[in-house]
């Protein structure tokens, strides 16, 4: 997100009630970063939205991937000779 102090007609107001301590900490942190409180809060909100979106994407992929793995496992054939030899070799080498 690009931080800007210039607002245009498309900007809207978003209000929230917060404990006084939270506002004080947010103001100090914004000042340390050279940002207005509004810019700092917009940046923090944007970052959290991106993080939540990424988590949702990972969960959605995980569900889809697990369904694909389940389908493959459900449609398996008995191990052939090459697979049995590979498993025997693995067990011999790694002791499992």
PEURCOR-V5631 format. One record per pair of residues at least 4 apart in sequence whose ideal C-beta (glycine too) atoms are under 8 Angstrom apart, sorted by sequence separation. I is the first residue (numbers start at 1). GAP is how many residues later the second one is. D is the distance in Angstrom with one decimal. If there is no record, write none. Layout:
# PEURCOR-V5631
i->I gap->GAP d->D
i->I gap->GAP d->D
This chain:
# PEURCOR-V5631
i->7 gap->4 d->4.4
i->18 gap->4 d->4.3
i->19 gap->4 d->7.4
i->20 gap->4 d->6.3
i->21 gap->4 d->6.3
i->22 gap->4 d->6.1
i->23 gap->4 d->6.2
i->24 gap->4 d->6.5
i->25 gap->4 d->6.2
i->26 gap->4 d->6.1
i->27 gap->4 d->6.3
i->28 gap->4 d->6.4
i->29 gap->4 d->6.6
i->31 gap->4 d->7.7
i->35 gap->4 d->4.3
i->36 gap->4 d->6.8
i->37 gap->4 d->6.2
i->38 gap->4 d->6.3
i->39 gap->4 d->6.2
i->40 gap->4 d->6.3
i->41 gap->4 d->6.1
i->42 gap->4 d->6.2
i->43 gap->4 d->6.4
i->44 gap->4 d->6.4
i->45 gap->4 d->6.4
i->46 gap->4 d->6.5
i->47 gap->4 d->6.3
i->48 gap->4 d->6.2
i->49 gap->4 d->6.2
i->50 gap->4 d->6.4
i->51 gap->4 d->6.5
i->52 gap->4 d->6.4
i->53 gap->4 d->6.4
i->54 gap->4 d->6.4
i->55 gap->4 d->6.4
i->56 gap->4 d->6.2
i->57 gap->4 d->6.3
i->58 gap->4 d->6.2
i->59 gap->4 d->6.5
i->60 gap->4 d->6.5
i->61 gap->4 d->5.8
i->62 gap->4 d->6.2
i->63 gap->4 d->6.6
i->64 gap->4 d->6.6
i->65 gap->4 d->6.4
i->66 gap->4 d->6.2
i->67 gap->4 d->6.5
i->68 gap->4 d->6.6
i->69 gap->4 d->6.2
i->70 gap->4 d->6.1
i->71 gap->4 d->6.4
i->72 gap->4 d->7.1
i->79 gap->4 d->3.8
i->80 gap->4 d->7.2
i->81 gap->4 d->6.2
i->82 gap->4 d->6.4
i->83 gap->4 d->6.4
i->84 gap->4 d->6.3
i->85 gap->4 d->6.2
i->86 gap->4 d->6.4
i->87 gap->4 d->6.3
i->88 gap->4 d->6.2
i->89 gap->4 d->6.2
i->90 gap->4 d->5.9
i->91 gap->4 d->7.0
i->18 gap->5 d->5.5
i->30 gap->5 d->4.6
i->35 gap->5 d->4.4
i->79 gap->5 d->5.3
i->91 gap->5 d->5.5
i->30 gap->6 d->6.4
i->90 gap->6 d->7.0
i->30 gap->7 d->4.9
i->33 gap->7 d->6.4
i->18 gap->8 d->7.8
i->35 gap->8 d->7.1
i->79 gap->8 d->7.3
i->30 gap->9 d->7.1
i->27 gap->10 d->5.4
i->30 gap->10 d->3.4
i->26 gap->11 d->6.2
i->29 gap->11 d->6.5
i->30 gap->11 d->7.7
i->23 gap->14 d->7.9
i->26 gap->14 d->6.5
i->26 gap->15 d->6.6
i->5 gap->31 d->6.4
i->3 gap->32 d->6.3
i->5 gap->34 d->6.6
i->4 gap->35 d->7.5
i->3 gap->36 d->5.1
i->3 gap->39 d->7.9
i->3 gap->40 d->6.0
i->1 gap->41 d->7.3
i->1 gap->42 d->5.8
i->1 gap->45 d->4.4
i->1 gap->46 d->7.7
